[in-house]
Amino acid sequence: MEDIGDAIGRMRQLHTELTALAGLPLSAVTDEQLCEFTVEAENAGRLADAVRAAAAGEVAERSRRELGGDGLASRLGHGKAVLLLSYLTKVSNAEAARRLKLGQATRCRQAFGGQALPPLYPRISEALAVGEIGVESAARIVQCMDQARATATEEQVAAAEAELVDAARDANADDIAVQARVWREFLDPDGAEPRDERLYRKRAFRLGRERDGLTPFSGELEPLAAALITAAFDEAFTARRPRFLADGDEPSHEVDLLPGDVDDLAALEAEVATDDRTREQRQYDVFTGLLTAGVRATGTEPGGMRSTAQVTAVITLDDLRAGTGVGWVDGIDEPVSARTIQQLVCATGYATQVLGDDGEVLYLSRHRRLFSWQQLRAMLVRDGGCVWPGCHARPAECDAHHVLHWEADDGPTDIDNGALLCRFHHTMIHSSAYRMRMIHGKPHLLAPSWIDPAQRWIPLGKSRIARLNLLRKTG
């Protein structure tokens, strides 16, 4: 066996060599050389990871609970092995725990009386030692095999381990995770139900304290809820999203487009706004759209929310009409702009409250200016969801927007003055330079001049019946 002092000296020499490699400029190498360098770097990293896992396993062995105060971690002033390893290596507690678990599963064990026993997972241990598999794949296999041991025999676990290690030599860690779960379910067919129950009990949603107008939230989703929201995100991100013509593009039309024009469908698909939201912002808008649709589905007022989920905002009537000043939303410390409250009122209406000199309530009106269910259904048929070009939000996720503002511009609450908009685009139309107007009973959009220099009104809506009729007319 190699002297440990020599081994430490060699690792320090290796550190020097790797330092030189880390500073190697790669911009001038060929594609083939870059790929080869990447593979060799990964091979070296696998062996380094194996050494780190082995060291972590020994730290865990010398810090095991039954040693009490004589354990390594306790003697060095740390209550647990994970805390000691984190202190020594400067990695997170989570990473230290991962290394400890893998190191314990792949180190040689000691039976009662000092007899040496092979590792709990000998095939994984052997493959790690020569760099054939990475620690990520190894950890996935260990996790699933540990769970399968509840009902599987040692022979069955060993067979599964061998198959998975062979697969891990050629497959990536994500594929191995899938295969390991399949083996786990095969070896422990009754384990899924109690696992689901444990996961369900861990479900959580945490709403933090508001900071500067933003309220953080976090939590854990159980598998079904995670699958539902992931599917909603995937659907939103795979939808085709056209754009408005940019400067320098050749416009397809020189005149305003009306619903009867032959080319209005092509214009709708080719001349719409660029969506510059980040992925996180788009996911947020999908999430809030689903939340809004769910709450609205149980509403009793036309176009409104149910009373138990009512959002209350307070603002002076003069500021609301002018779109200036600020108001306050119930439960939020920071004030919001009048435009934000205009957007809320546009979708859900408002009630006028008159106060006396001492703040006493003198008069409280009922909610008004809401579109009726019949009007909303008519807009659903006409618009087919959010009318914004390229947006695929469903009708239930949308607000009914007054194209001509009902308070400031005396716009009527009629279907000839309403359009369906999702939360994101409802915010945009209230706060951006985009303009909307009704032409022959159908909403049209005008982009700012820096987006569409030709300044053409683009017809909106995605009614399938209207498109079919258009195709029949032009065919």
C-alpha positions as CSV (number, residue, x, y, z in Angstrom):
1,M,0.0,0.0,0.0
2,E,1.3,3.4,-0.9
3,D,2.5,5.6,1.9
4,I,-0.1,8.3,2.7
5,G,2.5,11.0,2.8
6,D,3.6,10.1,-0.7
7,A,0.0,10.1,-1.8
8,I,-0.6,13.6,-0.4
9,G,2.6,14.8,-2.1
10,R,1.4,13.4,-5.4
11,M,-2.0,15.1,-5.1
12,R,-0.2,18.4,-4.4
13,Q,1.8,17.9,-7.6
14,L,-1.4,17.0,-9.4
15,H,-2.9,20.2,-8.1
16,T,0.0,22.2,-9.6
17,E,-0.4,20.5,-13.0
18,L,-4.2,21.1,-13.0
19,T,-3.6,24.7,-12.1
20,A,-1.6,25.1,-15.3
21,L,-4.3,23.3,-17.3
22,A,-7.0,25.5,-15.9
23,G,-5.3,28.6,-17.3
24,L,-4.8,27.1,-20.8
25,P,-6.4,29.3,-23.5
26,L,-8.9,27.2,-25.5
27,S,-10.1,29.8,-28.0
28,A,-7.5,28.9,-30.6
29,V,-7.9,25.1,-30.6
30,T,-9.8,23.2,-33.2
31,D,-13.3,21.7,-32.6
32,E,-11.8,18.2,-32.5
33,Q,-9.2,19.2,-30.0
34,L,-11.7,21.0,-27.8
35,C,-14.0,17.9,-27.7
36,E,-11.0,15.6,-26.9
37,F,-9.8,18.0,-24.2
38,T,-13.4,18.1,-22.7
39,V,-13.6,14.3,-22.5
40,E,-10.2,14.0,-20.9
41,A,-11.0,16.7,-18.4
42,E,-14.1,14.9,-17.4
43,N,-12.2,11.6,-17.1
44,A,-9.7,13.3,-14.7
45,G,-12.6,14.9,-12.8
46,R,-14.3,11.5,-12.3
47,L,-11.2,10.1,-10.7
48,A,-10.9,13.2,-8.5
49,D,-14.5,12.8,-7.5
50,A,-13.9,9.2,-6.6
51,V,-11.0,10.2,-4.3
52,R,-13.2,12.8,-2.7
53,A,-16.0,10.3,-2.1
54,A,-13.6,7.8,-0.6
55,A,-12.2,10.4,1.8
56,A,-15.8,11.5,2.7
57,G,-16.7,7.8,3.4
58,E,-13.7,7.5,5.8
59,V,-14.7,10.7,7.6
60,A,-18.2,9.3,8.0
61,E,-16.8,6.0,9.4
62,R,-14.6,7.8,11.9
63,S,-17.4,10.1,13.0
64,R,-20.2,7.5,13.3
65,R,-22.7,8.2,16.1
66,E,-21.8,5.2,18.4
67,L,-18.3,6.6,18.9
68,G,-19.9,9.6,20.8
69,G,-17.3,12.1,21.9
70,D,-14.5,10.0,20.6
71,G,-15.7,10.4,17.0
72,L,-13.6,12.5,14.6
73,A,-16.2,15.2,14.0
74,S,-16.9,15.6,17.7
75,R,-13.2,15.8,18.7
76,L,-12.7,18.5,16.1
77,G,-15.6,20.5,17.4
78,H,-18.3,19.5,14.9
79,G,-21.5,17.7,15.9
80,K,-21.8,15.7,12.7
81,A,-19.6,14.3,9.9
82,V,-21.4,16.5,7.4
83,L,-20.5,19.7,9.3
84,L,-16.9,18.6,9.5
85,L,-16.6,17.7,5.8
86,S,-18.3,21.0,4.9
87,Y,-15.8,22.9,7.1
88,L,-12.8,21.0,5.6
89,T,-13.8,21.3,2.0
90,K,-15.8,24.5,1.9
91,V,-18.6,22.9,0.1
92,S,-22.3,23.2,1.0
93,N,-23.8,20.9,3.6
94,A,-25.9,19.4,0.8
95,E,-22.9,18.5,-1.3
96,A,-21.1,17.2,1.8
97,A,-24.0,15.0,2.6
98,R,-24.1,13.6,-1.0
99,R,-20.4,12.7,-0.8
100,L,-20.8,11.1,2.6
101,K,-23.6,8.9,1.5
102,L,-21.8,7.8,-1.6
103,G,-18.5,7.3,0.2
104,Q,-20.2,5.1,2.9
105,A,-22.0,3.0,0.2
106,T,-18.8,2.3,-1.7
107,R,-16.1,1.8,1.0
108,C,-15.1,-1.5,2.5
109,R,-17.1,-2.4,5.6
110,Q,-16.0,-3.9,8.8
111,A,-18.0,-6.7,10.5
112,F,-18.2,-7.3,14.2
113,G,-14.9,-8.6,15.3
114,G,-12.9,-6.7,12.8
115,Q,-13.5,-8.9,9.7
116,A,-13.4,-7.0,6.4
117,L,-16.5,-7.0,4.3
118,P,-16.9,-5.8,0.7
119,P,-18.7,-2.5,0.0
120,L,-22.4,-2.4,0.1
121,Y,-22.3,-1.7,-3.6
122,P,-19.1,-3.3,-4.9
123,R,-19.8,-2.8,-8.6
124,I,-20.3,0.9,-8.2
125,S,-17.1,1.1,-6.0
126,E,-15.0,-0.6,-8.7
127,A,-16.3,1.5,-11.5
128,L,-15.8,4.7,-9.5
129,A,-12.2,3.8,-8.7
130,V,-11.2,3.5,-12.3
131,G,-13.3,6.5,-13.6
132,E,-15.7,4.4,-15.6
133,I,-18.8,6.2,-14.2
134,G,-19.3,9.5,-12.6
135,V,-20.4,10.3,-9.0
136,E,-23.7,11.7,-10.2
137,S,-24.8,8.4,-11.9
138,A,-23.4,6.4,-8.9
139,A,-25.4,8.5,-6.4
140,R,-28.6,8.0,-8.4
141,I,-28.1,4.2,-8.4
142,V,-27.4,4.1,-4.7
143,Q,-30.5,6.2,-3.9
144,C,-32.8,3.9,-5.8
145,M,-31.2,0.7,-4.7
146,D,-31.4,1.8,-1.0
147,Q,-35.2,2.4,-1.5
148,A,-35.6,-1.0,-3.2
149,R,-33.9,-2.9,-0.3
150,A,-37.2,-2.6,1.7
151,T,-38.5,-5.7,-0.1
152,A,-35.8,-6.9,-2.6
153,T,-33.3,-9.6,-1.8
154,E,-29.6,-9.0,-1.8
155,E,-29.3,-11.1,-5.0
156,Q,-31.9,-8.9,-6.8
157,V,-30.2,-5.7,-5.7
158,A,-26.8,-7.0,-6.9
159,A,-28.2,-7.9,-10.3
160,A,-29.8,-4.5,-10.7
161,E,-26.6,-2.8,-9.5
162,A,-24.6,-4.7,-12.1
163,E,-27.0,-3.8,-14.9
164,L,-27.1,-0.1,-14.0
165,V,-23.3,0.2,-13.7
166,D,-22.9,-1.3,-17.2
167,A,-25.5,1.1,-18.5
168,A,-23.8,4.1,-16.8
169,R,-20.6,3.5,-18.7
170,D,-22.3,4.8,-21.9
171,A,-25.4,6.7,-20.7
172,N,-25.6,10.1,-19.0
173,A,-26.7,10.6,-15.4
174,D,-30.3,11.6,-16.4
175,D,-30.8,8.4,-18.3
176,I,-29.4,6.4,-15.5
177,A,-31.8,8.0,-13.1
178,V,-34.7,6.9,-15.2
179,Q,-33.4,3.4,-15.5
180,A,-32.7,3.2,-11.7
181,R,-36.2,4.2,-10.9
182,V,-37.5,1.5,-13.3
183,W,-35.4,-1.1,-11.4
184,R,-36.6,0.3,-8.1
185,E,-40.3,-0.1,-9.1
186,F,-39.6,-3.6,-10.4
187,L,-37.9,-4.7,-7.2
188,D,-40.4,-2.9,-4.9
189,P,-43.7,-2.7,-6.7
190,D,-45.6,-1.7,-3.6
191,G,-43.1,1.1,-2.7
192,A,-44.6,3.8,-4.9
193,E,-47.7,4.3,-2.8
194,P,-46.0,5.0,0.6
195,R,-43.4,7.1,-1.2
196,D,-46.2,9.2,-2.8
197,E,-47.7,9.6,0.7
198,R,-44.4,10.7,2.1
199,L,-43.9,13.2,-0.7
200,Y,-47.5,14.4,-0.4
201,R,-46.9,15.1,3.3
202,K,-43.9,17.2,2.4
203,R,-45.9,19.5,0.1
204,A,-45.5,23.1,1.0
205,F,-46.2,26.7,-0.2
206,R,-44.5,29.5,1.7
207,L,-45.3,33.1,1.3
208,G,-42.6,35.4,2.5
209,R,-42.7,38.9,3.8
210,E,-43.1,41.7,1.2
211,R,-40.0,43.6,0.4
212,D,-40.1,46.7,-1.7
213,G,-43.4,45.8,-3.2
214,L,-42.4,42.2,-4.1
215,T,-43.4,39.2,-2.1
216,P,-41.2,36.1,-2.3
217,F,-42.6,32.6,-2.3
218,S,-41.2,29.1,-2.3
219,G,-42.2,25.6,-1.6
220,E,-42.2,22.0,-2.7
221,L,-44.6,20.4,-5.2
222,E,-45.7,16.8,-4.9
223,P,-45.3,14.8,-8.2
224,L,-48.8,15.3,-9.7
225,A,-48.8,19.1,-9.0
226,A,-45.3,19.4,-10.4
227,A,-46.3,17.5,-13.6
228,L,-49.4,19.7,-14.1
229,I,-47.5,23.0,-13.8
230,T,-44.5,21.6,-15.8
231,A,-46.9,20.7,-18.6
232,A,-48.4,24.2,-18.5
233,F,-44.9,25.7,-18.8
234,D,-43.9,23.4,-21.6
235,E,-47.1,24.3,-23.6
236,A,-46.4,28.0,-23.2
237,F,-42.7,27.7,-24.3
238,T,-43.3,25.5,-27.3
239,A,-46.0,27.7,-28.8
240,R,-45.0,29.5,-32.0
241,R,-44.5,33.2,-31.4
242,P,-44.4,35.5,-34.4
243,R,-43.3,39.2,-34.1
244,F,-43.9,42.7,-35.5
245,L,-41.8,43.8,-38.4
246,A,-38.6,45.5,-37.2
247,D,-36.8,48.4,-38.9
248,G,-35.4,47.3,-42.2
249,D,-37.9,44.5,-42.8
250,E,-40.0,44.7,-45.9
251,P,-43.7,45.4,-44.9
252,S,-46.3,43.2,-46.6
253,H,-48.9,46.0,-46.7
254,E,-49.0,49.8,-47.2
255,V,-52.5,50.4,-45.8
256,D,-54.6,49.7,-42.7
257,L,-55.9,46.2,-42.5
258,L,-59.6,45.5,-42.0
259,P,-61.1,42.2,-40.9
260,G,-62.3,41.6,-44.5
261,D,-58.9,41.9,-46.1
262,V,-57.6,38.7,-47.7
263,D,-54.2,39.0,-46.1
264,D,-55.2,39.8,-42.5
265,L,-54.4,36.3,-41.3
266,A,-50.9,36.5,-42.8
267,A,-50.4,39.9,-41.2
268,L,-51.5,38.5,-37.8
269,E,-48.9,35.8,-38.0
270,A,-46.1,37.8,-39.4
271,E,-46.4,41.3,-37.8
272,V,-46.8,40.8,-34.0
273,A,-44.9,42.0,-31.0
274,T,-41.6,40.6,-29.8
275,D,-41.9,38.9,-26.4
276,D,-38.9,40.0,-24.4
277,R,-39.8,38.3,-21.2
278,T,-37.3,36.1,-19.5
279,R,-38.1,32.4,-19.0
280,E,-38.7,33.1,-15.3
281,Q,-41.1,36.0,-16.1
282,R,-43.0,33.8,-18.6
283,Q,-43.3,31.0,-16.0
284,Y,-44.6,33.5,-13.5
285,D,-47.2,34.7,-16.0
286,V,-48.3,31.2,-16.7
287,F,-48.6,30.4,-13.0
288,T,-50.6,33.5,-12.2
289,G,-52.8,32.9,-15.2
290,L,-53.6,29.4,-14.0
291,L,-54.3,30.8,-10.5
292,T,-56.6,33.5,-11.8
293,A,-58.5,31.0,-14.0
294,G,-59.0,28.7,-11.0
295,V,-60.2,31.4,-8.7
296,R,-62.4,32.9,-11.4
297,A,-64.0,29.6,-12.2
298,T,-65.9,29.7,-8.9
299,G,-66.9,33.3,-9.1
300,T,-70.4,34.4,-8.6
301,E,-70.1,37.9,-10.1
302,P,-69.8,38.2,-13.9
303,G,-66.2,38.4,-14.8
304,G,-65.2,38.6,-11.2
305,M,-63.5,36.6,-8.4
306,R,-65.3,34.7,-5.7
307,S,-65.6,36.7,-2.5
308,T,-63.1,34.6,-0.5
309,A,-60.4,35.6,-3.0
310,Q,-61.4,39.2,-3.6
311,V,-58.5,41.6,-4.2
312,T,-59.3,45.0,-2.7
313,A,-57.5,48.2,-3.9
314,V,-58.1,51.7,-2.5
315,I,-57.5,54.9,-4.5
316,T,-59.1,58.3,-4.9
317,L,-61.6,58.6,-7.7
318,D,-59.7,61.5,-9.2
319,D,-56.5,59.6,-9.4
320,L,-58.2,56.6,-10.8
321,R,-59.8,58.6,-13.6
322,A,-56.5,60.5,-14.4
323,G,-54.3,57.5,-14.2
324,T,-51.9,59.3,-11.9
325,G,-50.9,59.0,-8.2
326,V,-50.9,55.8,-6.2
327,G,-53.2,53.5,-4.3
328,W,-52.9,50.6,-1.9
329,V,-53.7,46.9,-2.4
330,D,-55.0,45.1,0.6
331,G,-52.2,43.0,2.2
332,I,-49.3,44.8,0.4
333,D,-47.3,47.6,2.2
334,E,-45.9,49.3,-0.8
335,P,-48.3,51.5,-2.8
336,V,-49.0,50.7,-6.5
337,S,-49.5,53.1,-9.4
338,A,-52.9,54.3,-10.5
339,R,-52.3,52.5,-13.8
340,T,-52.0,49.2,-12.0
341,I,-55.3,49.8,-10.2
342,Q,-56.8,50.8,-13.5
343,Q,-55.9,47.4,-14.9
344,L,-57.5,45.7,-11.9
345,V,-60.6,47.8,-12.2
346,C,-60.8,47.2,-15.9
347,A,-61.2,43.5,-15.3
348,T,-63.2,43.4,-12.1
349,G,-65.0,46.7,-11.6
350,Y,-65.0,49.0,-8.7
351,A,-67.2,50.4,-5.9
352,T,-67.4,54.1,-5.0
353,Q,-67.1,54.9,-1.3
354,V,-67.7,58.4,0.0
355,L,-66.0,59.4,3.3
356,G,-66.8,62.2,5.7
357,D,-64.4,64.8,7.1
358,D,-63.5,62.4,9.9
359,G,-63.1,59.4,7.6
360,E,-66.5,57.9,8.3
361,V,-68.2,56.0,5.5
362,L,-71.1,58.1,4.1
363,Y,-71.9,56.1,1.0
364,L,-70.8,52.8,-0.6
365,S,-72.0,51.8,-4.0
366,R,-72.2,48.3,-5.5
367,H,-69.6,47.0,-8.0
368,R,-70.2,48.2,-11.5
369,R,-68.7,48.3,-15.0
370,L,-68.3,44.6,-15.2
371,F,-68.9,42.7,-18.5
372,S,-71.7,40.2,-18.2
373,W,-71.3,36.5,-18.7
374,Q,-73.2,36.8,-22.0
375,Q,-70.7,39.5,-23.1
376,L,-67.7,37.4,-22.0
377,R,-69.1,34.4,-24.0
378,A,-69.5,36.5,-27.0
379,M,-65.9,37.8,-26.7
380,L,-64.7,34.2,-26.2
381,V,-66.2,33.2,-29.5
382,R,-64.9,36.3,-31.3
383,D,-61.4,36.4,-29.7
384,G,-60.7,32.7,-28.9
385,G,-58.5,33.7,-25.9
386,C,-55.9,36.5,-25.4
387,V,-56.1,38.6,-28.5
388,W,-52.4,39.7,-28.3
389,P,-50.6,38.3,-31.4
390,G,-48.6,35.2,-30.6
391,C,-50.1,34.7,-27.1
392,H,-51.9,31.4,-26.5
393,A,-53.5,32.1,-23.1
394,R,-56.9,30.5,-22.8
395,P,-60.1,32.5,-22.2
396,A,-60.3,31.5,-18.6
397,E,-56.9,33.0,-18.0
398,C,-57.9,36.4,-19.5
399,D,-59.4,39.7,-18.3
400,A,-62.1,41.6,-20.3
401,H,-60.3,44.9,-21.2
402,H,-62.2,48.1,-22.0
403,V,-60.5,49.2,-25.3
404,L,-61.8,52.7,-24.8
405,H,-61.3,53.4,-21.1
406,W,-64.7,53.3,-19.3
407,E,-63.9,56.0,-16.7
408,A,-61.5,58.4,-18.3
409,D,-62.9,58.2,-21.8
410,D,-66.5,57.2,-21.1
411,G,-66.0,53.9,-22.9
412,P,-69.1,51.7,-22.7
413,T,-69.2,48.2,-21.3
414,D,-70.2,46.6,-24.6
415,I,-68.7,43.8,-26.6
416,D,-67.8,46.4,-29.3
417,N,-65.5,48.0,-26.7
418,G,-64.1,44.8,-25.1
419,A,-61.2,42.5,-25.8
420,L,-59.8,39.5,-23.9
421,L,-56.2,39.9,-22.7
422,C,-54.1,37.7,-20.4
423,R,-52.6,39.3,-17.3
424,F,-49.2,40.1,-18.9
425,H,-50.7,41.7,-22.0
426,H,-53.4,43.5,-20.0
427,T,-50.5,45.1,-18.1
428,M,-48.7,45.9,-21.3
429,I,-51.6,47.7,-22.9
430,H,-52.1,49.8,-19.8
431,S,-48.5,50.8,-19.4
432,S,-46.8,50.7,-22.8
433,A,-46.9,52.7,-26.0
434,Y,-49.1,50.1,-27.8
435,R,-52.6,51.3,-28.8
436,M,-55.8,49.3,-29.3
437,R,-59.0,50.3,-31.0
438,M,-62.1,48.6,-32.4
439,I,-62.6,48.5,-36.2
440,H,-65.9,47.1,-37.4
441,G,-66.4,45.4,-34.0
442,K,-63.0,43.7,-33.9
443,P,-60.0,44.7,-31.8
444,H,-56.9,46.0,-33.7
445,L,-53.4,46.7,-32.3
446,L,-51.0,49.4,-33.3
447,A,-47.3,48.9,-32.3
448,P,-45.1,51.9,-31.5
449,S,-43.3,53.5,-34.4
450,W,-39.9,52.1,-33.5
451,I,-41.3,48.6,-33.8
452,D,-43.6,49.1,-36.8
453,P,-42.5,52.1,-38.8
454,A,-45.4,51.7,-41.3
455,Q,-47.9,52.2,-38.4
456,R,-50.5,49.7,-39.5
457,W,-53.4,48.5,-37.4
458,I,-53.1,44.7,-37.0
459,P,-56.4,42.8,-36.6
460,L,-56.5,40.7,-33.4
461,G,-58.2,37.5,-32.4
462,K,-57.8,33.8,-33.1
463,S,-61.4,32.6,-33.7
464,R,-61.2,29.3,-35.6
465,I,-64.6,29.9,-37.2
466,A,-63.5,33.3,-38.4
467,R,-60.4,31.8,-39.9
468,L,-62.3,29.0,-41.6
469,N,-64.7,31.5,-43.1
470,L,-61.7,33.6,-44.3
471,L,-60.1,30.6,-45.9
472,R,-63.4,29.7,-47.6
473,K,-63.8,33.3,-48.8
474,T,-60.2,33.4,-50.2
475,G,-60.2,29.9,-51.5
